[in-house]
Amino acid sequence: MRTNQPQTIYLSEYKVPEYLVDHVDLCFELFEDGARVRSTLTVRRNPESTDTGAPLHLHGDSLTLESVALDGRVLNAGEFEDAEDALVVPSVPAQFELQVVTWIEPQNNTRLEGLYKSSGMFCTQCEAEGFRCITFYPDRPDVMARFRTRIEADKSAYPVLLSNGNPVEQGDLEQGRHFVTWEDPFPKPAYLFALVAGDLVEKKDAFTTCSGRQIDLRMYVEPRNASKCDFAMDALKRSMRWDEEVYGREYDLDIFMIVAVDDFNMGAMENKGLNIFNSSCVLASQETATDAAFQRIEAIVAHEYFHNWSGNRVTCRDWFQLSLKEGFTVFRDSQFSADMGSPTVNRIDNASLLRTAQFAEDAGPMAHPVRPASYMEISNFYTLTIYEKGAEVVRMIHNLLGEEMFRKGSDLYFERHDGQAVTTDDFVRAMEDASGRDLGQFRLWYEQAGTPVLTVTDEFDEAAGVYRLTVRQSLPDTPGQTNKKPQHIPFAVGLLGSDGQPLPLQLSGEQRDGPRERVLELTEAEHCFEFQGLPERPVPSLLRDFSAPVRVHYPWTREQLLFLMSHDPDGFNRWDAGQRLAVDVIQSLVGQSPSAEVEPRLVDAYRSLLQDGELDQALMAKMLQLPSEAYLIELSERADVAAIHQARERVLRHLAENLRNELLDCYQRNLGSGDYELTPEAIASRSLRNTALGWLLHIGDTEALALAEAQFESADNMTDRLGALRALVNSDFAEVRAGALETFYKRFSEDPQVVELWFSVQASSDRAGQLPQIRSLMEHPAFDWKNPNKVRSVVGVFAGQNLAAYHNPDGTGYEFLAEQVCRLDDSNPQIAARLVAPLTRWRKFAAGYSSQMKTALERIRDKAGLSNDVYEVVHKSLAD
């Protein structure tokens, strides 16, 4: 068991850097047995630092130091200290040049941080603190420098040599080697440095900016992936045009490059001018990618491109400000995705992720504010709170200010802070200064952890025609934070009459009819709003469009939910009413006997959905999806997973059995005709068809089995092929399931991204993904412990999605996960720490589960040589 605790870093202890770096000149000599890195830093004392006599302290990690020179003079061993994690030069002048030569071994770098090799190519990942694995450097985001990078390598093995900026020089060297020099004219922190060297295919395109400049667009992929670039390239051009039109942001370099890498801890990285992507997040074709994958790729390409301004040109001062760039950019890519597809579905997807996973994070041991106050290992704070909740905070500012004022605020922010490393306070201040709004109380969203709870009650004075809505807000205690202050919450509401029509929201004292929707601003612990002039008691539609990341408690009756499900003009709330109704029915059956009645009106509600010829098909597809087991667990006090699983399965079977004919009609009505299209309408149609097929296979329908087999064989796209495979895998037709899985693998065995789908469809199924089958998948020749995608598609999917199997009451699922985390911790601590998450909320579960989950965590805690990454997560999870 580890006894020494990693150092905790505190926001309150932030100090400006003692030294600044104006220019970095790098030379990489790449070989098969390692790489020599020569760095020349132009350094000066920071005039804002009060510690004028401080030694020069450069971060380092896993480096072999070969030499150090100060202003051209090689230093001897007594003039510097080569520590385990730093290079310290005690005495330096006010301005100087430091030359450092290091040797690194990228081919042995399983952490995938710094410079490493993936599928025979060199590539980098420097966020958050990976640059220190390349050379000694003040590796912090508030040290910004201009980089010039020369790369030397064997020309036949590595014909493509890439780095940030524009290429300025290239040529051949002796012994079959060559070089390319890149220069980035914009100062950047080291975390945005990038390098790629490999034998790659180049795909070219161009984009003309709003000012008439032509930008050279390039994608670099392995030859086998050359046919999968077109969609991402088009998405990039759409992103560039959208950012010009909506935010006025024009691209600033002459070239923009994307590289696809198979082994990558993250989804993608926004390195200046050279974005490096996980292959699964950029490569797509009709035959190999699902509709969801296409949409995800479009969003991620946009996200990384939008970072060029919200993250690169204006970056974060320190890692506590991570949401400054990530929250703002997630909001921007969400706006983009809504404009490219269905705004309602986009909002539902965002809210579902928040309510299922981010709210769980807020209620767990790793809960932290959008701007954390402390951390041990920064890689543990690339969380849903930073990204998704951070985006919701920006969205609330947008809602409070309105589109015009928000645009003025973003323009001011970019103009005021271009080329700077700043804070979330700087962002909010720009919004205040541009709009004239006081957002002082709103800043609490950045400071206080946890999910606010809004408890809503109402009463109707029939004689006076007055409807009173009382809203009380509270914020639960989280680790290190109690007795929290009320927050500034935009709360969008509407009122519906018995005919389903919106009623005017005329507040007491107003002289004319009010709007049909209002955003009420909550700032106190309790508010009472009075709406006058109402002819009848309305049905409230609360938190429209999910106007704030909060939980709403209101005593809706099933009749009211059925009414909202059919009549609410707000698409999000119409979906939410259906979810709340299904949750109520499922929860009422948890732990009940098999003979307990299923709410008969639920069938009628879903039948009405399936027969509604006017309802948006994309919204219908979402409304036909029952609440997930993960969401049902999140809503439970002490979850009994087996009982929740059984209740949900029972409701699903009940619906499918009673709606068999309607589901068959839905399937036939949405059969594709003509060429494959990626329009919102075509995507919705495929989603409806495959949902219906899955429900029918769940009840063993033989007619549906024939449809699934035919669709699996004849599909011209991965969405339909995988939809049929998933339906078969989740059915009780074991022999057919096995044959389909074998056929699918044989067809796509040479495509790593599709093999990951093959792994995940089995690992997520309680029928095909019980623990013995999971262990068998890990012995499969296509499984690779060194590849994070493969690990996530089996281990991560099993523990995160196949909840009934993972939470087997015998505890074997927890033992399995602890075993894999301990194994991964020795090679890739970052991935290991993320895999621990399903164990961290052990207190959430019923006693039989929680005690065994705690034992699994203790097993991880007691591992010898536990990494800082995993140590922080496990110890916070076990803390009293």
Secondary structure, DSSP 8 states (H G I E B T S, - for coil): ---S----EEGGG----SEEEEEEEEEEEEETTEEEEEEEEEEEE-TT-S-TT--EEEE-SS-EEEEEEETTEE--GGG-EE-SSEEEES---SEEEEEEEEEE-GGG-TT--EEEEETTEEEEE-TTTTGGGTS-B--STT--BEEEEEEEEETTT--EEEESSEEEEEEE-STTEEEEEEE--S-B-GGG--EEEE--EEEEEEEE-TTS-EEEEEEEE-GGGGGG-HHHHHHHHHHHHHHHHHH-----SSEEEEEEESS-SSSEE--TTEEEEEGGGT---TTT--HHHHHHHHHHHHHHHHTTTBTTTBEESSGGGHHHHHHHHHHHHHHHHHHHS-HHHHHHHHHHHIIIIIHHHHTSTT---SS-SEES-GGGG-SHIIIIIHHHHHHHHHHHH-HHHHHHHHHHHHHHHTT-EE-HHHHHHHHHHHH----TGGGHHHH--S--EEEEEEEEETTTTEEEEEEEEE---BTTB-S-----EEEEEEEE-TTS-B----BTT-SS---SSEEEEE-SSEEEEEE---SS--EEEESGGG-SS-EEE----HHHHHHHHHH-SSHHHHHHHHHHHHHHHHHHHTT--TTS---HHHHHHHHHHHH-SSS-HHHHHHHTS---HHHHHHT-SSB-HHHHHHHHHHHHHHHHHHTHHHHHHHHHHT---SS---SHHHHHHHHHHHHHHHHHHHTT-HHHHHHHHHHHHH-SSHHHHHHHHHHHHTSS-HHHHHHHHHHHHHHHTT-HHHHHHHHHHHHT-TTT-SHHHHHHHHTSTT--TT-HHHHIIIIIHHHHH-HHHHT-TTSHHHHHHHHHHHHHHTT-HHHHHHHTHHHHTGGGB-HHHHHHHHHHHHHHHT-TT--HHHHHHHHHHH--
